[in-house]
Structures are given as C-alpha cells and as structure tokens.
Amino acid sequence: MAWERELEHFVRERGDALVGYAYLLTGDLAAAEDLVQEGLVRTWTRRRRDGDVTWLEAYVRRCILHAFVDGRRRARRWRDVSHLVATPERSADGPTRTEDRDLVATALTHLSPRQRACVVLRFYEDLTVAEIAARLDVSDGAVKRYLHDANRTLAPLLGPQPGLASEDLPTTTNGSAR
C-alpha cells in the first residue's frame, strides 16, 4: 500500500530526529520511542489522502508533546493512589551519559510536565514565548510562568539559566544605543 511506503520513508528520514525530540521530553530512550510510535499512529490514523506531507513532522511532534503531557498527568495521578495498591520500585536508568547530560536529565525530572515541555520547546526547538504558547494551547502569560517556575527550580541544580527568562529578547536593534 502507498501509505505504508510513505510511513516507512518518513520514519527512515525523520525517525531519529523525532526520537531525539521525545527523549528530551522524557529522559528515557524507551519512553521516547513509545511516544514517537504513539505520535506516528495518531498522525497516520488522521492523515488526509491528498498527499500533503509538509505538515507531517510538525503534527507528529505535536502529538508527541501532548502524549507526553497527558502521560505525565496520568503518572502523577497514579503516584497519588499507588501507595494504596503497591510499593514503588526503583530501577537504574539505561546507558551512562556524560556528566552534563546526566545533570540536565536529572534536573528536568524536577519539573512539572508543562514546565518541562516549555523548557524543551525553548531550548531544543528555539521557540519564542508566543510560539510555545501556540504549541501548548495556553496563554503567553502561562508560558512565562512555567519558564519562571522552571528557572526557579533549575537554578539551584544547574546554576542560573538566562534563556529561561520570561521575556523574549529582540533579535535586532533599532539603532539606538543605551
């Protein structure tokens, strides 16, 4: 079938980038691969047959982002009631990473799903506050608050992060020196 070839081609071309994006959100390779799989399934089940593939990667990324936030919300809810059913077990994470990556990955676990999504979109996707707000379907003020709270949480762990400031800096000057 034609859609199967298109999907195979898309995964071959953009699969690694999508897994990398999902890994930044989850911090776990297996979970990242699961998110990508879910994003691909959601995308291909809703896909129009007009052959328009320009929106595919953006749509898959959006599906990944929403699946991550929804999954974290479900996980938090389960954590709230799991003590009633069983005791939690801890396991070691996958392969060893460099110290910086370990430090960042550990620090990101201290953030809420929305804060983490905002930080990833800000640093990995290099989006402005307005663009992040549009992706998450929240107000600019909410994004600024998530970034501010993330900065407050990450600063003791990683040091000050100027890129997490709640205001976007202009990329051009208007010619006036201050």
KOLGUMI-232173 format. One line per field, with one value per residue: residue in three letters; x, y, z of N, C-alpha, C, O, CB in turn. Coordinates in steps of 0.02 Angstrom, whole numbers, padded with zeros to 5 digits. Glycine has a CB too. Example, Ala and Ser with C-alpha at 12.3 -4.5 7.8 and 13.67 -1.06 7.14 Angstrom:
residuo	[ALA:SER] .
n.u	[00660:00642] .
n.v	[-00284:-00112] .
n.w	[00390:00354] .
ca.u	[00615:00684] .
ca.v	[-00225:-00053] .
ca.w	[00390:00357] .
c.u	[00660:00645] .
c.v	[-00165:00002] .
c.w	[00390:00394] .
o.u	[00712:00670] .
o.v	[-00166:00057] .
o.w	[00423:00402] .
cb.u	[00565:00704] .
cb.v	[-00224:-00030] .
cb.w	[00452:00286] .
END
This chain:
residuo	[MET:ALA:TRP:GLU:ARG:GLU:LEU:GLU:HIS:PHE:VAL:ARG:GLU:ARG:GLY:ASP:ALA:LEU:VAL:GLY:TYR:ALA:TYR:LEU:LEU:THR:GLY:ASP:LEU:ALA:ALA:ALA:GLU:ASP:LEU:VAL:GLN:GLU:GLY:LEU:VAL:ARG:THR:TRP:THR:ARG:ARG:ARG:ARG:ASP:GLY:ASP:VAL:THR:TRP:LEU:GLU:ALA:TYR:VAL:ARG:ARG:CYS:ILE:LEU:HIS:ALA:PHE:VAL:ASP:GLY:ARG:ARG:ARG:ALA:ARG:ARG:TRP:ARG:ASP:VAL:SER:HIS:LEU:VAL:ALA:THR:PRO:GLU:ARG:SER:ALA:ASP:GLY:PRO:THR:ARG:THR:GLU:ASP:ARG:ASP:LEU:VAL:ALA:THR:ALA:LEU:THR:HIS:LEU:SER:PRO:ARG:GLN:ARG:ALA:CYS:VAL:VAL:LEU:ARG:PHE:TYR:GLU:ASP:LEU:THR:VAL:ALA:GLU:ILE:ALA:ALA:ARG:LEU:ASP:VAL:SER:ASP:GLY:ALA:VAL:LYS:ARG:TYR:LEU:HIS:ASP:ALA:ASN:ARG:THR:LEU:ALA:PRO:LEU:LEU:GLY:PRO:GLN:PRO:GLY:LEU:ALA:SER:GLU:ASP:LEU:PRO:THR:THR:THR:ASN:GLY:SER:ALA:ARG] .
n.u	[00042:00019:00021:00091:00221:00248:00246:00351:00458:00453:00481:00609:00678:00650:00640:00746:00767:00642:00638:00744:00692:00582:00653:00714:00605:00564:00678:00710:00753:00676:00546:00540:00543:00421:00334:00356:00308:00173:00140:00158:00060:-00056:-00047:-00048:-00172:-00259:-00230:-00247:-00289:-00234:-00101:-00022:00120:00190:00152:00169:00282:00277:00150:00165:00261:00185:00088:00171:00213:00090:00052:00155:00133:00002:00027:00116:00031:-00062:00026:00063:-00059:-00075:00034:-00014:-00110:-00055:00010:-00090:-00107:00017:00195:00317:00443:00614:00723:00879:00931:00956:01097:01258:01284:01362:01427:01365:01248:01185:01166:01079:00972:00931:00897:00789:00691:00637:00544:00375:00261:00217:00307:00426:00400:00392:00525:00597:00542:00585:00728:00768:00686:00698:00601:00496:00411:00279:00265:00282:00171:00069:00093:00065:-00062:-00094:-00094:00017:00061:00048:00147:00259:00253:00272:00404:00470:00448:00513:00643:00668:00665:00768:00883:00953:01001:01068:01127:01109:00998:00996:00921:00797:00725:00577:00541:00550:00695:00737:00791:00848:00916:00856:00938:00968:01078:01104] .
n.v	[-00059:00114:00208:00140:00134:00271:00300:00218:00278:00407:00379:00327:00439:00544:00487:00471:00604:00633:00541:00592:00716:00675:00609:00714:00764:00656:00593:00463:00330:00219:00260:00374:00319:00252:00361:00421:00319:00321:00451:00437:00341:00411:00515:00451:00388:00492:00552:00643:00602:00675:00683:00781:00812:00905:00951:00844:00810:00914:00892:00763:00792:00876:00787:00700:00786:00816:00687:00658:00755:00718:00586:00607:00672:00570:00481:00552:00556:00419:00398:00464:00378:00252:00201:00144:00025:-00041:-00051:00067:00030:00051:00072:00059:00180:00180:00170:00244:00420:00577:00686:00813:00792:00699:00777:00877:00798:00741:00857:00901:00812:00863:00953:01005:00926:01024:01130:01067:01037:01168:01212:01123:01155:01287:01281:01170:01172:01305:01407:01553:01638:01663:01570:01450:01456:01446:01316:01238:01273:01372:01526:01668:01720:01610:01526:01605:01600:01463:01450:01538:01474:01354:01400:01443:01321:01250:01328:01311:01183:01181:01303:01479:01506:01597:01592:01552:01659:01755:01844:01879:01918:02049:02014:02099:02265:02432:02531:02624:02661:02608] .
n.w	[00000:-00029:00077:00174:00121:00118:00255:00301:00231:00288:00424:00411:00364:00460:00584:00682:00722:00778:00885:00958:00995:01073:01172:01240:01306:01387:01444:01440:01337:01292:01328:01250:01121:01125:01134:01009:00927:00965:00923:00784:00754:00790:00697:00571:00573:00562:00446:00296:00128:00027:-00004:00053:00135:00203:00328:00410:00500:00595:00647:00701:00800:00881:00925:00997:01099:01164:01202:01291:01395:01435:01476:01583:01669:01696:01757:01871:01937:01961:02046:02156:02206:02206:02318:02388:02328:02291:02326:02269:02147:02113:01976:01890:01769:01590:01477:01521:01527:01478:01608:01607:01532:01613:01726:01677:01632:01754:01824:01746:01782:01896:01860:01820:01701:01606:01629:01595:01460:01409:01432:01351:01225:01219:01223:01141:01027:01003:01017:01029:01165:01126:01021:01090:01173:01077:01030:01144:01170:01267:01362:01331:01452:01537:01487:01514:01652:01676:01627:01713:01837:01809:01794:01923:01988:01922:01939:02066:02042:01918:01904:01863:01726:01593:01475:01511:01547:01568:01471:01297:01208:01095:00928:00842:00835:00858:00820:00917:01046:01212] .
ca.u	[00000:00057:00031:00144:00285:00258:00262:00419:00504:00452:00516:00679:00706:00641:00631:00797:00754:00583:00657:00785:00645:00544:00700:00723:00547:00556:00739:00715:00751:00618:00486:00541:00522:00349:00299:00359:00262:00106:00132:00151:-00006:-00107:-00041:-00069:-00243:-00297:-00199:-00287:-00262:-00216:-00030:00012:00163:00228:00131:00175:00328:00251:00093:00192:00291:00131:00059:00220:00210:00028:00054:00199:00099:-00052:00056:00142:-00027:-00086:00076:00058:-00120:-00061:00077:-00054:-00151:-00021:00026:-00147:-00106:00082:00251:00354:00509:00661:00771:00932:00918:00994:01169:01289:01288:01411:01404:01319:01183:01155:01144:01020:00917:00908:00865:00725:00641:00608:00495:00309:00260:00211:00370:00475:00384:00412:00598:00619:00524:00625:00798:00778:00651:00716:00539:00482:00357:00216:00263:00271:00101:00028:00101:00034:-00130:-00101:-00079:00087:00074:00057:00214:00307:00251:00305:00476:00493:00449:00566:00706:00675:00680:00831:00940:00996:01029:01111:01151:01062:00987:00968:00874:00731:00693:00508:00532:00590:00740:00734:00849:00878:00913:00826:00988:00982:01121:01084] .
ca.v	[00000:00177:00241:00104:00157:00340:00296:00191:00331:00461:00356:00320:00506:00589:00448:00487:00671:00629:00507:00640:00765:00642:00594:00774:00770:00601:00574:00390:00311:00176:00302:00418:00279:00240:00424:00429:00271:00347:00508:00412:00309:00465:00553:00412:00372:00552:00581:00653:00565:00720:00680:00837:00787:00960:00960:00782:00810:00960:00859:00709:00823:00900:00726:00678:00833:00806:00620:00664:00792:00676:00529:00630:00686:00505:00452:00587:00533:00352:00405:00486:00324:00187:00176:00104:-00040:-00075:-00007:00082:00000:00094:00035:00101:00201:00148:00180:00302:00481:00623:00716:00868:00765:00669:00831:00908:00749:00737:00920:00904:00771:00903:01000:00978:00912:01086:01166:01030:01048:01237:01215:01088:01195:01348:01267:01123:01197:01376:01444:01611:01627:01659:01507:01396:01462:01419:01243:01207:01299:01409:01597:01688:01728:01543:01503:01644:01574:01397:01461:01568:01422:01307:01433:01442:01252:01227:01369:01280:01121:01191:01371:01523:01492:01659:01578:01538:01722:01754:01891:01867:01972:02062:01989:02156:02328:02486:02581:02667:02630:02626] .
ca.w	[00000:-00036:00142:00211:00094:00141:00327:00306:00209:00338:00483:00393:00356:00517:00645:00733:00749:00820:00946:00996:01023:01127:01226:01280:01349:01435:01477:01437:01267:01278:01331:01191:01063:01133:01117:00936:00899:00976:00878:00716:00748:00790:00635:00511:00576:00547:00387:00236:00072:-00028:-00017:00084:00188:00234:00397:00448:00557:00646:00679:00743:00859:00925:00955:01046:01155:01201:01233:01349:01448:01459:01511:01647:01712:01719:01803:01935:01969:01985:02105:02213:02232:02201:02384:02410:02293:02291:02341:02208:02138:02077:01935:01860:01700:01536:01471:01553:01486:01505:01670:01593:01512:01673:01770:01647:01634:01823:01840:01711:01817:01950:01831:01801:01629:01567:01635:01556:01390:01393:01430:01291:01167:01219:01208:01087:00968:00998:01004:01071:01212:01088:00984:01139:01193:01023:01028:01202:01177:01329:01352:01338:01523:01566:01466:01554:01721:01675:01619:01775:01888:01790:01809:01996:02007:01893:01958:02117:02017:01859:01901:01828:01655:01566:01421:01539:01566:01544:01416:01238:01191:01023:00892:00805:00872:00819:00805:00974:01096:01280] .
c.u	[00044:00070:00085:00213:00299:00278:00333:00471:00510:00491:00591:00713:00705:00636:00681:00785:00693:00598:00699:00742:00608:00590:00711:00664:00547:00619:00751:00705:00690:00553:00482:00519:00447:00310:00299:00310:00190:00091:00121:00082:-00060:-00106:-00069:-00142:-00287:-00276:-00249:-00252:-00240:-00141:00009:00053:00201:00211:00145:00220:00303:00193:00116:00222:00238:00098:00106:00215:00147:00026:00099:00164:00042:-00026:00083:00084:-00056:-00039:00072:-00004:-00109:-00017:00037:-00094:-00115:-00002:-00030:-00145:-00040:00136:00291:00422:00552:00707:00821:00913:00966:01068:01194:01295:01345:01383:01353:01250:01148:01127:01080:00961:00888:00870:00796:00671:00607:00554:00428:00309:00256:00276:00423:00463:00405:00488:00624:00603:00566:00697:00808:00747:00667:00656:00533:00424:00291:00210:00251:00197:00054:00033:00064:-00038:-00142:-00084:-00004:00106:00085:00126:00267:00311:00286:00381:00506:00500:00504:00634:00719:00692:00749:00892:00983:01031:01080:01146:01101:01059:00955:00918:00804:00696:00623:00495:00575:00633:00736:00798:00882:00873:00883:00874:01005:01024:01100:01142] .
c.v	[00062:00209:00206:00125:00228:00341:00271:00243:00387:00441:00350:00389:00546:00553:00466:00555:00671:00594:00553:00692:00735:00626:00655:00784:00718:00586:00499:00368:00268:00216:00349:00380:00264:00303:00434:00381:00296:00406:00487:00380:00362:00503:00513:00391:00431:00583:00586:00618:00610:00722:00738:00813:00843:00969:00899:00786:00856:00927:00803:00737:00848:00841:00700:00721:00822:00738:00621:00698:00750:00617:00549:00645:00621:00474:00486:00564:00463:00354:00424:00429:00257:00159:00134:00033:-00076:-00025:00006:00048:00048:00050:00084:00119:00167:00165:00245:00359:00524:00656:00772:00842:00733:00723:00864:00860:00742:00800:00925:00863:00809:00951:00965:00965:00976:01126:01133:01040:01118:01243:01181:01128:01258:01334:01222:01148:01271:01419:01504:01593:01620:01593:01447:01397:01432:01343:01208:01228:01330:01483:01610:01693:01661:01516:01539:01617:01506:01405:01491:01515:01371:01336:01431:01371:01230:01266:01337:01216:01131:01259:01413:01506:01553:01647:01563:01602:01723:01802:01870:01928:01985:02038:02044:02218:02381:02543:02626:02629:02653:02622] .
c.w	[00000:00032:00182:00187:00117:00215:00336:00285:00261:00400:00470:00391:00421:00584:00699:00763:00795:00887:00990:01030:01082:01186:01270:01327:01405:01475:01476:01364:01250:01279:01271:01129:01066:01113:01041:00903:00906:00930:00806:00705:00745:00724:00576:00515:00558:00480:00329:00178:00014:-00041:00014:00142:00223:00308:00440:00509:00612:00683:00724:00806:00908:00960:01010:01109:01197:01235:01295:01408:01478:01500:01579:01695:01739:01770:01871:01973:01998:02047:02166:02245:02234:02269:02413:02382:02302:02311:02278:02206:02097:02036:01906:01789:01653:01536:01502:01504:01514:01567:01658:01574:01571:01718:01742:01649:01704:01843:01808:01746:01874:01925:01819:01726:01587:01570:01591:01481:01368:01387:01367:01228:01162:01196:01147:01022:00955:00981:01051:01118:01175:01050:01031:01161:01140:01021:01085:01213:01245:01314:01358:01412:01558:01549:01506:01625:01725:01670:01682:01830:01873:01807:01884:02021:01983:01918:02013:02092:01962:01858:01862:01753:01623:01510:01446:01562:01534:01487:01358:01224:01116:00990:00850:00848:00828:00807:00863:01024:01165:01325] .
o.u	[00100:00125:00121:00259:00357:00323:00371:00522:00564:00531:00632:00770:00754:00628:00662:00793:00693:00574:00692:00754:00602:00568:00717:00673:00533:00615:00797:00655:00657:00510:00428:00480:00414:00258:00249:00275:00151:00037:00080:00050:-00105:-00159:-00108:-00171:-00345:-00302:-00287:-00192:-00227:-00119:00069:00025:00240:00253:00136:00200:00307:00187:00090:00211:00245:00082:00082:00214:00151:00000:00083:00164:00034:-00054:00075:00089:-00072:-00060:00078:-00002:-00132:-00027:00053:-00110:-00141:00002:-00020:-00178:-00039:00124:00298:00454:00527:00728:00807:00884:01010:01098:01157:01310:01372:01322:01304:01200:01087:01072:01033:00905:00827:00818:00749:00612:00554:00522:00425:00353:00291:00298:00460:00511:00433:00513:00669:00644:00582:00723:00852:00778:00652:00658:00561:00393:00251:00156:00215:00166:00006:-00017:00035:-00071:-00193:-00063:00033:00161:00127:00160:00315:00364:00324:00418:00560:00550:00537:00678:00776:00730:00785:00947:01044:01083:01130:01189:01054:01110:00894:00875:00757:00644:00613:00441:00631:00609:00732:00852:00938:00830:00884:00854:01053:01008:01080:01136] .
o.v	[00062:00235:00239:00132:00244:00379:00299:00249:00410:00480:00367:00397:00580:00586:00474:00564:00706:00615:00554:00710:00766:00628:00649:00811:00733:00567:00475:00385:00279:00206:00362:00406:00264:00298:00454:00400:00291:00412:00516:00391:00359:00521:00540:00377:00423:00635:00539:00607:00586:00760:00743:00795:00829:00992:00902:00768:00838:00935:00795:00711:00841:00846:00679:00696:00819:00732:00590:00672:00747:00600:00512:00631:00616:00445:00453:00553:00448:00316:00402:00432:00209:00098:00094:-00012:-00136:00036:-00039:00038:00081:-00003:00143:00078:00129:00173:00293:00348:00509:00656:00777:00867:00740:00717:00877:00881:00739:00797:00951:00878:00788:00985:00904:00990:00980:01153:01166:01050:01126:01277:01208:01134:01281:01370:01235:01145:01297:01462:01504:01540:01575:01564:01401:01344:01398:01309:01155:01204:01318:01499:01569:01674:01655:01487:01509:01613:01493:01370:01472:01512:01346:01301:01418:01363:01196:01239:01337:01197:01095:01271:01386:01493:01561:01690:01561:01598:01696:01800:01847:01985:01938:02040:02034:02222:02375:02597:02664:02573:02711:02635] .
o.w	[00026:00044:00220:00227:00133:00234:00375:00318:00276:00426:00513:00413:00437:00635:00757:00824:00846:00939:01051:01088:01135:01243:01331:01382:01462:01533:01509:01333:01200:01236:01245:01089:01014:01080:01013:00856:00859:00902:00771:00654:00704:00698:00537:00462:00541:00460:00316:00179:-00041:-00084:00001:00194:00268:00346:00501:00564:00671:00744:00780:00861:00969:01020:01063:01165:01258:01291:01345:01464:01539:01552:01628:01755:01798:01820:01923:02033:02053:02094:02222:02304:02262:02277:02459:02407:02318:02312:02236:02258:02051:02059:01898:01753:01674:01589:01509:01445:01567:01578:01694:01599:01578:01744:01780:01667:01713:01875:01838:01739:01898:01965:01810:01690:01536:01519:01555:01443:01314:01342:01334:01183:01107:01155:01106:00969:00901:00937:01106:01112:01190:01047:01013:01167:01157:01010:01075:01258:01277:01259:01386:01431:01603:01592:01530:01655:01771:01705:01703:01865:01919:01832:01906:02069:02020:01918:02007:02117:01959:01816:01833:01721:01625:01499:01406:01594:01480:01458:01367:01228:01077:01019:00826:00892:00766:00785:00858:01043:01174:01385] .
cb.u	[-00047:00020:-00034:00135:00285:00193:00212:00425:00481:00380:00488:00687:00668:00580:00636:00867:00742:00527:00696:00835:00595:00511:00767:00731:00483:00535:00740:00662:00815:00615:00484:00612:00561:00333:00332:00432:00269:00096:00191:00206:-00018:-00095:00031:-00025:-00262:-00288:-00140:-00297:-00313:-00241:-00017:-00039:00211:00214:00058:00201:00397:00229:00044:00244:00337:00079:00047:00291:00212:-00032:00079:00262:00071:-00094:00112:00186:-00082:-00096:00147:00055:-00179:-00028:00132:-00102:-00214:00042:00042:-00212:-00120:00098:00296:00363:00504:00702:00735:01001:00925:00965:01188:01358:01220:01432:01463:01346:01192:01206:01200:01035:00941:00967:00908:00732:00674:00663:00521:00252:00201:00152:00394:00473:00309:00385:00629:00587:00450:00626:00831:00750:00576:00770:00478:00464:00353:00212:00329:00318:00083:00049:00176:00074:-00180:-00054:-00118:00100:00016:00002:00225:00289:00178:00278:00489:00446:00381:00561:00706:00609:00627:00827:00915:00955:00973:01071:01221:01081:00942:01024:00898:00738:00735:00462:00548:00546:00813:00723:00830:00843:00984:00764:00966:00917:01196:01027] .
cb.v	[00000:00225:00242:00028:00153:00381:00251:00128:00360:00478:00289:00284:00543:00629:00376:00483:00721:00592:00441:00674:00790:00578:00569:00835:00765:00540:00599:00356:00274:00119:00342:00447:00214:00220:00483:00416:00203:00367:00554:00361:00261:00513:00573:00350:00346:00604:00540:00728:00516:00790:00678:00892:00737:01025:00975:00729:00832:01026:00833:00667:00881:00939:00671:00679:00905:00814:00567:00703:00860:00650:00499:00692:00726:00457:00459:00664:00532:00310:00456:00541:00316:00195:00234:00138:-00029:-00106:-00038:00158:-00069:00139:-00004:00064:00277:00167:00179:00284:00520:00675:00744:00912:00713:00627:00883:00928:00681:00725:00980:00882:00708:00942:01029:01028:00868:01129:01168:00956:01038:01286:01182:01018:01214:01379:01237:01054:01188:01385:01398:01674:01686:01718:01497:01405:01535:01449:01225:01224:01243:01380:01639:01755:01764:01494:01514:01719:01569:01354:01507:01625:01387:01290:01506:01466:01205:01233:01437:01263:01077:01183:01375:01596:01429:01702:01521:01490:01784:01769:01963:01850:01957:02138:01932:02167:02349:02511:02622:02693:02648:02582] .
cb.w	[00060:-00081:00181:00203:00017:00131:00364:00262:00140:00357:00507:00325:00303:00506:00630:00702:00691:00784:00930:00950:00969:01100:01197:01234:01309:01399:01547:01484:01248:01330:01397:01181:01060:01205:01152:00911:00934:01049:00883:00699:00807:00849:00622:00504:00645:00602:00365:00221:00046:-00013:-00090:00106:00159:00196:00399:00403:00535:00613:00627:00704:00839:00884:00902:01017:01130:01154:01183:01331:01422:01400:01470:01638:01672:01660:01774:01924:01918:01931:02092:02191:02191:02159:02431:02391:02220:02222:02396:02201:02104:02127:01879:01862:01694:01471:01398:01581:01484:01452:01710:01537:01456:01711:01777:01573:01609:01871:01818:01640:01844:01985:01766:01821:01613:01592:01709:01573:01377:01446:01493:01286:01169:01290:01268:01105:00976:00945:01012:01027:01263:01039:00945:01201:01206:00956:01032:01264:01165:01385:01403:01302:01556:01542:01390:01553:01745:01617:01559:01797:01893:01715:01784:02030:01978:01818:01982:02178:01991:01796:01868:01837:01646:01540:01380:01596:01544:01601:01439:01177:01211:01009:00848:00738:00897:00854:00749:01006:01083:01306] .
END
